Amino acid sequence: MNIGMFELQQLQALERPLVDAQQEAIRNHCERSAAMLREHGMSSEPWLDIVQDHHERPDDSGYPAHMPSR
Ligand SMILES: [Fe+2]
């Protein structure tokens, strides 16, 4: 579910706050992860939904879509 974070691992070593583009890249990792899995042949929509929604929360406080969990 976090394969989309692989390219962002270097951000953990930064000693300054993340810039907006970096924060947005992190927020988008759920969608990026699902897209990468699709590109590599994953076709199970329930699995892809779980990956894409894994930071969504029942109280809408999650991301990226701020929607209740499915
Ligand atoms: Fe994640």
PDB file of the backbone (N, CA, C, O) and the ligand in Angstrom, with CONECT records:
HET    LIG  A 101       1
ATOM      1  N   MET A   1       0.811  -1.205   0.000  1.00  0.00           N
ATOM      2  CA  MET A   1       0.000   0.000   0.000  1.00  0.00           C
ATOM      3  C   MET A   1       0.847   1.259   0.000  1.00  0.00           C
ATOM      4  O   MET A   1       0.350   2.329  -0.350  1.00  0.00           O
ATOM      5  N   ASN A   2       2.099   1.162   0.379  1.00  0.00           N
ATOM      6  CA  ASN A   2       2.955   2.348   0.421  1.00  0.00           C
ATOM      7  C   ASN A   2       4.047   2.338  -0.634  1.00  0.00           C
ATOM      8  O   ASN A   2       5.041   3.054  -0.507  1.00  0.00           O
ATOM      9  N   ILE A   3       3.870   1.524  -1.684  1.00  0.00           N
ATOM     10  CA  ILE A   3       4.894   1.495  -2.731  1.00  0.00           C
ATOM     11  C   ILE A   3       5.079   2.876  -3.355  1.00  0.00           C
ATOM     12  O   ILE A   3       6.159   3.201  -3.847  1.00  0.00           O
ATOM     13  N   GLY A   4       4.029   3.678  -3.331  1.00  0.00           N
ATOM     14  CA  GLY A   4       4.128   5.032  -3.871  1.00  0.00           C
ATOM     15  C   GLY A   4       4.981   5.959  -3.021  1.00  0.00           C
ATOM     16  O   GLY A   4       5.289   7.074  -3.443  1.00  0.00           O
ATOM     17  N   MET A   5       5.367   5.517  -1.836  1.00  0.00           N
ATOM     18  CA  MET A   5       6.247   6.303  -0.964  1.00  0.00           C
ATOM     19  C   MET A   5       7.717   5.978  -1.199  1.00  0.00           C
ATOM     20  O   MET A   5       8.597   6.673  -0.692  1.00  0.00           O
ATOM     21  N   PHE A   6       7.986   4.918  -1.972  1.00  0.00           N
ATOM     22  CA  PHE A   6       9.372   4.466  -2.133  1.00  0.00           C
ATOM     23  C   PHE A   6      10.293   5.596  -2.590  1.00  0.00           C
ATOM     24  O   PHE A   6      11.379   5.790  -2.045  1.00  0.00           O
ATOM     25  N   GLU A   7       9.837   6.338  -3.604  1.00  0.00           N
ATOM     26  CA  GLU A   7      10.676   7.406  -4.149  1.00  0.00           C
ATOM     27  C   GLU A   7      10.750   8.617  -3.214  1.00  0.00           C
ATOM     28  O   GLU A   7      11.535   9.534  -3.454  1.00  0.00           O
ATOM     29  N   LEU A   8       9.949   8.627  -2.167  1.00  0.00           N
ATOM     30  CA  LEU A   8       9.918   9.772  -1.251  1.00  0.00           C
ATOM     31  C   LEU A   8      10.667   9.498   0.054  1.00  0.00           C
ATOM     32  O   LEU A   8      10.653  10.328   0.964  1.00  0.00           O
ATOM     33  N   GLN A   9      11.317   8.343   0.147  1.00  0.00           N
ATOM     34  CA  GLN A   9      11.977   7.962   1.398  1.00  0.00           C
ATOM     35  C   GLN A   9      13.040   8.972   1.827  1.00  0.00           C
ATOM     36  O   GLN A   9      13.283   9.144   3.021  1.00  0.00           O
ATOM     37  N   GLN A  10      13.675   9.642   0.859  1.00  0.00           N
ATOM     38  CA  GLN A  10      14.727  10.600   1.202  1.00  0.00           C
ATOM     39  C   GLN A  10      14.186  11.789   1.988  1.00  0.00           C
ATOM     40  O   GLN A  10      14.954  12.503   2.632  1.00  0.00           O
ATOM     41  N   LEU A  11      12.869  12.010   1.944  1.00  0.00           N
ATOM     42  CA  LEU A  11      12.290  13.134   2.681  1.00  0.00           C
ATOM     43  C   LEU A  11      12.420  12.950   4.186  1.00  0.00           C
ATOM     44  O   LEU A  11      12.414  13.926   4.936  1.00  0.00           O
ATOM     45  N   GLN A  12      12.536  11.710   4.626  1.00  0.00           N
ATOM     46  CA  GLN A  12      12.662  11.453   6.060  1.00  0.00           C
ATOM     47  C   GLN A  12      13.965  12.001   6.621  1.00  0.00           C
ATOM     48  O   GLN A  12      14.056  12.274   7.818  1.00  0.00           O
ATOM     49  N   ALA A  13      14.968  12.163   5.775  1.00  0.00           N
ATOM     50  CA  ALA A  13      16.271  12.623   6.251  1.00  0.00           C
ATOM     51  C   ALA A  13      16.378  14.149   6.292  1.00  0.00           C
ATOM     52  O   ALA A  13      17.355  14.687   6.814  1.00  0.00           O
ATOM     53  N   LEU A  14      15.394  14.837   5.755  1.00  0.00           N
ATOM     54  CA  LEU A  14      15.460  16.295   5.732  1.00  0.00           C
ATOM     55  C   LEU A  14      15.363  16.867   7.138  1.00  0.00           C
ATOM     56  O   LEU A  14      14.626  16.357   7.981  1.00  0.00           O
ATOM     57  N   GLU A  15      16.109  17.922   7.376  1.00  0.00           N
ATOM     58  CA  GLU A  15      16.092  18.562   8.688  1.00  0.00           C
ATOM     59  C   GLU A  15      15.338  19.891   8.652  1.00  0.00           C
ATOM     60  O   GLU A  15      15.441  20.703   9.572  1.00  0.00           O
ATOM     61  N   ARG A  16      14.592  20.096   7.592  1.00  0.00           N
ATOM     62  CA  ARG A  16      13.773  21.305   7.473  1.00  0.00           C
ATOM     63  C   ARG A  16      12.337  20.868   7.161  1.00  0.00           C
ATOM     64  O   ARG A  16      12.122  19.743   6.709  1.00  0.00           O
ATOM     65  N   PRO A  17      11.369  21.731   7.394  1.00  0.00           N
ATOM     66  CA  PRO A  17       9.982  21.369   7.078  1.00  0.00           C
ATOM     67  C   PRO A  17       9.826  21.082   5.591  1.00  0.00           C
ATOM     68  O   PRO A  17      10.537  21.641   4.756  1.00  0.00           O
ATOM     69  N   LEU A  18       8.883  20.203   5.277  1.00  0.00           N
ATOM     70  CA  LEU A  18       8.614  19.884   3.881  1.00  0.00           C
ATOM     71  C   LEU A  18       7.970  21.075   3.186  1.00  0.00           C
ATOM     72  O   LEU A  18       7.157  21.786   3.777  1.00  0.00           O
ATOM     73  N   VAL A  19       8.337  21.284   1.936  1.00  0.00           N
ATOM     74  CA  VAL A  19       7.680  22.325   1.141  1.00  0.00           C
ATOM     75  C   VAL A  19       6.335  21.766   0.673  1.00  0.00           C
ATOM     76  O   VAL A  19       6.082  20.565   0.763  1.00  0.00           O
ATOM     77  N   ASP A  20       5.483  22.656   0.175  1.00  0.00           N
ATOM     78  CA  ASP A  20       4.129  22.248  -0.226  1.00  0.00           C
ATOM     79  C   ASP A  20       4.140  21.092  -1.221  1.00  0.00           C
ATOM     80  O   ASP A  20       3.343  20.163  -1.091  1.00  0.00           O
ATOM     81  N   ALA A  21       5.018  21.134  -2.201  1.00  0.00           N
ATOM     82  CA  ALA A  21       5.054  20.075  -3.223  1.00  0.00           C
ATOM     83  C   ALA A  21       5.422  18.726  -2.612  1.00  0.00           C
ATOM     84  O   ALA A  21       4.914  17.687  -3.033  1.00  0.00           O
ATOM     85  N   GLN A  22       6.297  18.750  -1.631  1.00  0.00           N
ATOM     86  CA  GLN A  22       6.672  17.500  -0.957  1.00  0.00           C
ATOM     87  C   GLN A  22       5.508  16.961  -0.129  1.00  0.00           C
ATOM     88  O   GLN A  22       5.250  15.757  -0.124  1.00  0.00           O
ATOM     89  N   GLN A  23       4.811  17.850   0.566  1.00  0.00           N
ATOM     90  CA  GLN A  23       3.643  17.426   1.340  1.00  0.00           C
ATOM     91  C   GLN A  23       2.566  16.854   0.420  1.00  0.00           C
ATOM     92  O   GLN A  23       1.925  15.856   0.748  1.00  0.00           O
ATOM     93  N   GLU A  24       2.374  17.491  -0.726  1.00  0.00           N
ATOM     94  CA  GLU A  24       1.381  17.001  -1.673  1.00  0.00           C
ATOM     95  C   GLU A  24       1.790  15.638  -2.228  1.00  0.00           C
ATOM     96  O   GLU A  24       0.936  14.769  -2.406  1.00  0.00           O
ATOM     97  N   ALA A  25       3.068  15.436  -2.501  1.00  0.00           N
ATOM     98  CA  ALA A  25       3.537  14.138  -2.988  1.00  0.00           C
ATOM     99  C   ALA A  25       3.237  13.047  -1.964  1.00  0.00           C
ATOM    100  O   ALA A  25       2.845  11.940  -2.333  1.00  0.00           O
ATOM    101  N   ILE A  26       3.416  13.352  -0.697  1.00  0.00           N
ATOM    102  CA  ILE A  26       3.109  12.377   0.353  1.00  0.00           C
ATOM    103  C   ILE A  26       1.607  12.108   0.390  1.00  0.00           C
ATOM    104  O   ILE A  26       1.182  10.956   0.471  1.00  0.00           O
ATOM    105  N   ARG A  27       0.803  13.173   0.331  1.00  0.00           N
ATOM    106  CA  ARG A  27      -0.654  12.973   0.334  1.00  0.00           C
ATOM    107  C   ARG A  27      -1.120  12.152  -0.864  1.00  0.00           C
ATOM    108  O   ARG A  27      -2.121  11.441  -0.779  1.00  0.00           O
ATOM    109  N   ASN A  28      -0.397  12.249  -1.979  1.00  0.00           N
ATOM    110  CA  ASN A  28      -0.791  11.534  -3.186  1.00  0.00           C
ATOM    111  C   ASN A  28      -0.253  10.112  -3.256  1.00  0.00           C
ATOM    112  O   ASN A  28      -0.500   9.417  -4.241  1.00  0.00           O
ATOM    113  N   HIS A  29       0.477   9.659  -2.235  1.00  0.00           N
ATOM    114  CA  HIS A  29       1.101   8.343  -2.356  1.00  0.00           C
ATOM    115  C   HIS A  29       0.085   7.209  -2.432  1.00  0.00           C
ATOM    116  O   HIS A  29       0.388   6.154  -2.991  1.00  0.00           O
ATOM    117  N   CYS A  30      -1.101   7.400  -1.887  1.00  0.00           N
ATOM    118  CA  CYS A  30      -2.120   6.343  -1.946  1.00  0.00           C
ATOM    119  C   CYS A  30      -2.540   6.104  -3.395  1.00  0.00           C
ATOM    120  O   CYS A  30      -2.588   4.964  -3.859  1.00  0.00           O
ATOM    121  N   GLU A  31      -2.842   7.191  -4.102  1.00  0.00           N
ATOM    122  CA  GLU A  31      -3.231   7.075  -5.502  1.00  0.00           C
ATOM    123  C   GLU A  31      -2.059   6.590  -6.353  1.00  0.00           C
ATOM    124  O   GLU A  31      -2.245   5.789  -7.269  1.00  0.00           O
ATOM    125  N   ARG A  32      -0.868   7.068  -6.053  1.00  0.00           N
ATOM    126  CA  ARG A  32       0.335   6.636  -6.777  1.00  0.00           C
ATOM    127  C   ARG A  32       0.564   5.139  -6.567  1.00  0.00           C
ATOM    128  O   ARG A  32       0.905   4.422  -7.508  1.00  0.00           O
ATOM    129  N   SER A  33       0.378   4.676  -5.349  1.00  0.00           N
ATOM    130  CA  SER A  33       0.559   3.244  -5.060  1.00  0.00           C
ATOM    131  C   SER A  33      -0.422   2.409  -5.868  1.00  0.00           C
ATOM    132  O   SER A  33      -0.025   1.411  -6.470  1.00  0.00           O
ATOM    133  N   ALA A  34      -1.691   2.791  -5.896  1.00  0.00           N
ATOM    134  CA  ALA A  34      -2.683   2.039  -6.666  1.00  0.00           C
ATOM    135  C   ALA A  34      -2.342   2.064  -8.149  1.00  0.00           C
ATOM    136  O   ALA A  34      -2.473   1.049  -8.834  1.00  0.00           O
ATOM    137  N   ALA A  35      -1.905   3.215  -8.649  1.00  0.00           N
ATOM    138  CA  ALA A  35      -1.543   3.317 -10.069  1.00  0.00           C
ATOM    139  C   ALA A  35      -0.356   2.415 -10.393  1.00  0.00           C
ATOM    140  O   ALA A  35      -0.346   1.750 -11.429  1.00  0.00           O
ATOM    141  N   MET A  36       0.633   2.391  -9.521  1.00  0.00           N
ATOM    142  CA  MET A  36       1.810   1.537  -9.758  1.00  0.00           C
ATOM    143  C   MET A  36       1.416   0.066  -9.771  1.00  0.00           C
ATOM    144  O   MET A  36       1.914  -0.706 -10.590  1.00  0.00           O
ATOM    145  N   LEU A  37       0.524  -0.321  -8.866  1.00  0.00           N
ATOM    146  CA  LEU A  37       0.082  -1.714  -8.841  1.00  0.00           C
ATOM    147  C   LEU A  37      -0.678  -2.062 -10.120  1.00  0.00           C
ATOM    148  O   LEU A  37      -0.501  -3.145 -10.678  1.00  0.00           O
ATOM    149  N   ARG A  38      -1.533  -1.133 -10.584  1.00  0.00           N
ATOM    150  CA  ARG A  38      -2.240  -1.356 -11.865  1.00  0.00           C
ATOM    151  C   ARG A  38      -1.238  -1.536 -12.996  1.00  0.00           C
ATOM    152  O   ARG A  38      -1.376  -2.439 -13.821  1.00  0.00           O
ATOM    153  N   GLU A  39      -0.228  -0.669 -13.027  1.00  0.00           N
ATOM    154  CA  GLU A  39       0.781  -0.737 -14.089  1.00  0.00           C
ATOM    155  C   GLU A  39       1.511  -2.070 -14.082  1.00  0.00           C
ATOM    156  O   GLU A  39       2.014  -2.509 -15.117  1.00  0.00           O
ATOM    157  N   HIS A  40       1.573  -2.712 -12.929  1.00  0.00           N
ATOM    158  CA  HIS A  40       2.280  -3.991 -12.815  1.00  0.00           C
ATOM    159  C   HIS A  40       1.326  -5.178 -12.813  1.00  0.00           C
ATOM    160  O   HIS A  40       1.703  -6.282 -12.420  1.00  0.00           O
ATOM    161  N   GLY A  41       0.096  -4.953 -13.249  1.00  0.00           N
ATOM    162  CA  GLY A  41      -0.804  -6.067 -13.487  1.00  0.00           C
ATOM    163  C   GLY A  41      -1.835  -6.357 -12.415  1.00  0.00           C
ATOM    164  O   GLY A  41      -2.654  -7.259 -12.588  1.00  0.00           O
ATOM    165  N   MET A  42      -1.822  -5.622 -11.313  1.00  0.00           N
ATOM    166  CA  MET A  42      -2.849  -5.842 -10.287  1.00  0.00           C
ATOM    167  C   MET A  42      -4.186  -5.372 -10.860  1.00  0.00           C
ATOM    168  O   MET A  42      -4.310  -4.224 -11.288  1.00  0.00           O
ATOM    169  N   SER A  43      -5.165  -6.238 -10.869  1.00  0.00           N
ATOM    170  CA  SER A  43      -6.456  -5.861 -11.449  1.00  0.00           C
ATOM    171  C   SER A  43      -7.610  -6.046 -10.474  1.00  0.00           C
ATOM    172  O   SER A  43      -8.764  -5.825 -10.843  1.00  0.00           O
ATOM    173  N   SER A  44      -7.329  -6.440  -9.253  1.00  0.00           N
ATOM    174  CA  SER A  44      -8.380  -6.637  -8.261  1.00  0.00           C
ATOM    175  C   SER A  44      -8.837  -5.280  -7.730  1.00  0.00           C
ATOM    176  O   SER A  44      -8.120  -4.635  -6.965  1.00  0.00           O
ATOM    177  N   GLU A  45     -10.024  -4.853  -8.134  1.00  0.00           N
ATOM    178  CA  GLU A  45     -10.504  -3.540  -7.701  1.00  0.00           C
ATOM    179  C   GLU A  45     -10.656  -3.440  -6.181  1.00  0.00           C
ATOM    180  O   GLU A  45     -10.343  -2.391  -5.619  1.00  0.00           O
ATOM    181  N   PRO A  46     -11.128  -4.496  -5.486  1.00  0.00           N
ATOM    182  CA  PRO A  46     -11.174  -4.381  -4.014  1.00  0.00           C
ATOM    183  C   PRO A  46      -9.792  -4.112  -3.411  1.00  0.00           C
ATOM    184  O   PRO A  46      -9.669  -3.289  -2.504  1.00  0.00           O
ATOM    185  N   TRP A  47      -8.758  -4.791  -3.900  1.00  0.00           N
ATOM    186  CA  TRP A  47      -7.402  -4.550  -3.396  1.00  0.00           C
ATOM    187  C   TRP A  47      -6.956  -3.128  -3.717  1.00  0.00           C
ATOM    188  O   TRP A  47      -6.398  -2.433  -2.868  1.00  0.00           O
ATOM    189  N   LEU A  48      -7.210  -2.706  -4.954  1.00  0.00           N
ATOM    190  CA  LEU A  48      -6.788  -1.362  -5.358  1.00  0.00           C
ATOM    191  C   LEU A  48      -7.522  -0.294  -4.554  1.00  0.00           C
ATOM    192  O   LEU A  48      -6.946   0.739  -4.216  1.00  0.00           O
ATOM    193  N   ASP A  49      -8.809  -0.547  -4.247  1.00  0.00           N
ATOM    194  CA  ASP A  49      -9.559   0.396  -3.404  1.00  0.00           C
ATOM    195  C   ASP A  49      -8.938   0.489  -2.006  1.00  0.00           C
ATOM    196  O   ASP A  49      -8.817   1.579  -1.447  1.00  0.00           O
ATOM    197  N   ILE A  50      -8.552  -0.640  -1.457  1.00  0.00           N
ATOM    198  CA  ILE A  50      -7.943  -0.646  -0.125  1.00  0.00           C
ATOM    199  C   ILE A  50      -6.644   0.148  -0.131  1.00  0.00           C
ATOM    200  O   ILE A  50      -6.383   0.939   0.775  1.00  0.00           O
ATOM    201  N   VAL A  51      -5.837  -0.069  -1.156  1.00  0.00           N
ATOM    202  CA  VAL A  51      -4.574   0.666  -1.262  1.00  0.00           C
ATOM    203  C   VAL A  51      -4.847   2.166  -1.384  1.00  0.00           C
ATOM    204  O   VAL A  51      -4.236   2.975  -0.685  1.00  0.00           O
ATOM    205  N   GLN A  52      -5.763   2.524  -2.272  1.00  0.00           N
ATOM    206  CA  GLN A  52      -6.023   3.948  -2.520  1.00  0.00           C
ATOM    207  C   GLN A  52      -6.630   4.635  -1.301  1.00  0.00           C
ATOM    208  O   GLN A  52      -6.413   5.829  -1.096  1.00  0.00           O
ATOM    209  N   ASP A  53      -7.381   3.903  -0.497  1.00  0.00           N
ATOM    210  CA  ASP A  53      -8.106   4.505   0.626  1.00  0.00           C
ATOM    211  C   ASP A  53      -7.449   4.254   1.981  1.00  0.00           C
ATOM    212  O   ASP A  53      -8.069   4.506   3.015  1.00  0.00           O
ATOM    213  N   HIS A  54      -6.214   3.766   2.001  1.00  0.00           N
ATOM    214  CA  HIS A  54      -5.667   3.294   3.284  1.00  0.00           C
ATOM    215  C   HIS A  54      -5.388   4.398   4.303  1.00  0.00           C
ATOM    216  O   HIS A  54      -5.105   4.094   5.462  1.00  0.00           O
ATOM    217  N   HIS A  55      -5.459   5.643   3.912  1.00  0.00           N
ATOM    218  CA  HIS A  55      -5.336   6.733   4.896  1.00  0.00           C
ATOM    219  C   HIS A  55      -6.648   7.492   5.092  1.00  0.00           C
ATOM    220  O   HIS A  55      -6.686   8.507   5.787  1.00  0.00           O
ATOM    221  N   GLU A  56      -7.723   6.994   4.475  1.00  0.00           N
ATOM    222  CA  GLU A  56      -9.032   7.606   4.726  1.00  0.00           C
ATOM    223  C   GLU A  56      -9.500   7.195   6.123  1.00  0.00           C
ATOM    224  O   GLU A  56      -9.141   6.123   6.609  1.00  0.00           O
ATOM    225  N   ARG A  57     -10.288   8.037   6.756  1.00  0.00           N
ATOM    226  CA  ARG A  57     -10.760   7.769   8.109  1.00  0.00           C
ATOM    227  C   ARG A  57     -12.277   7.931   8.174  1.00  0.00           C
ATOM    228  O   ARG A  57     -12.845   8.724   7.422  1.00  0.00           O
ATOM    229  N   PRO A  58     -12.942   7.188   9.067  1.00  0.00           N
ATOM    230  CA  PRO A  58     -14.407   7.259   9.158  1.00  0.00           C
ATOM    231  C   PRO A  58     -14.927   8.670   9.442  1.00  0.00           C
ATOM    232  O   PRO A  58     -16.054   8.996   9.069  1.00  0.00           O
ATOM    233  N   ASP A  59     -14.127   9.504  10.090  1.00  0.00           N
ATOM    234  CA  ASP A  59     -14.596  10.867  10.418  1.00  0.00           C
ATOM    235  C   ASP A  59     -14.184  11.895   9.353  1.00  0.00           C
ATOM    236  O   ASP A  59     -14.212  13.098   9.613  1.00  0.00           O
ATOM    237  N   ASP A  60     -13.810  11.437   8.186  1.00  0.00           N
ATOM    238  CA  ASP A  60     -13.433  12.300   7.053  1.00  0.00           C
ATOM    239  C   ASP A  60     -12.106  13.031   7.261  1.00  0.00           C
ATOM    240  O   ASP A  60     -11.779  13.914   6.467  1.00  0.00           O
ATOM    241  N   SER A  61     -11.343  12.705   8.280  1.00  0.00           N
ATOM    242  CA  SER A  61     -10.096  13.425   8.540  1.00  0.00           C
ATOM    243  C   SER A  61      -8.915  12.863   7.754  1.00  0.00           C
ATOM    244  O   SER A  61      -7.810  13.401   7.819  1.00  0.00           O
ATOM    245  N   GLY A  62      -9.146  11.798   7.023  1.00  0.00           N
ATOM    246  CA  GLY A  62      -8.046  11.172   6.289  1.00  0.00           C
ATOM    247  C   GLY A  62      -7.747  11.854   4.969  1.00  0.00           C
ATOM    248  O   GLY A  62      -8.210  12.962   4.700  1.00  0.00           O
ATOM    249  N   TYR A  63      -6.967  11.171   4.157  1.00  0.00           N
ATOM    250  CA  TYR A  63      -6.607  11.691   2.842  1.00  0.00           C
ATOM    251  C   TYR A  63      -6.433  10.539   1.886  1.00  0.00           C
ATOM    252  O   TYR A  63      -6.279   9.414   2.360  1.00  0.00           O
ATOM    253  N   PRO A  64      -6.445  10.719   0.580  1.00  0.00           N
ATOM    254  CA  PRO A  64      -6.436  11.997  -0.123  1.00  0.00           C
ATOM    255  C   PRO A  64      -7.813  12.605  -0.351  1.00  0.00           C
ATOM    256  O   PRO A  64      -7.897  13.801  -0.626  1.00  0.00           O
ATOM    257  N   ALA A  65      -8.889  11.841  -0.250  1.00  0.00           N
ATOM    258  CA  ALA A  65     -10.204  12.358  -0.637  1.00  0.00           C
ATOM    259  C   ALA A  65     -11.021  12.880   0.538  1.00  0.00           C
ATOM    260  O   ALA A  65     -12.095  13.442   0.324  1.00  0.00           O
ATOM    261  N   HIS A  66     -10.545  12.713   1.779  1.00  0.00           N
ATOM    262  CA  HIS A  66     -11.295  13.131   2.967  1.00  0.00           C
ATOM    263  C   HIS A  66     -12.703  12.554   2.956  1.00  0.00           C
ATOM    264  O   HIS A  66     -13.679  13.284   3.126  1.00  0.00           O
ATOM    265  N   MET A  67     -12.804  11.265   2.759  1.00  0.00           N
ATOM    266  CA  MET A  67     -14.117  10.626   2.725  1.00  0.00           C
ATOM    267  C   MET A  67     -14.154   9.509   3.762  1.00  0.00           C
ATOM    268  O   MET A  67     -13.113   8.976   4.144  1.00  0.00           O
ATOM    269  N   PRO A  68     -15.344   9.160   4.212  1.00  0.00           N
ATOM    270  CA  PRO A  68     -15.438   8.038   5.149  1.00  0.00           C
ATOM    271  C   PRO A  68     -14.884   6.766   4.503  1.00  0.00           C
ATOM    272  O   PRO A  68     -14.994   6.587   3.290  1.00  0.00           O
ATOM    273  N   SER A  69     -14.304   5.904   5.293  1.00  0.00           N
ATOM    274  CA  SER A  69     -13.801   4.635   4.769  1.00  0.00           C
ATOM    275  C   SER A  69     -14.933   3.869   4.122  1.00  0.00           C
ATOM    276  O   SER A  69     -16.086   3.967   4.542  1.00  0.00           O
ATOM    277  N   ARG A  70     -14.593   3.096   3.084  1.00  0.00           N
ATOM    278  CA  ARG A  70     -15.612   2.308   2.380  1.00  0.00           C
ATOM    279  C   ARG A  70     -16.085   1.177   3.255  1.00  0.00           C
ATOM    280  O   ARG A  70     -16.943   0.396   2.844  1.00  0.00           O
TER     281      ARG A  70
HETATM  282 FE   LIG A 101       0.431   5.084   3.478  1.00  0.00          FE2+
END
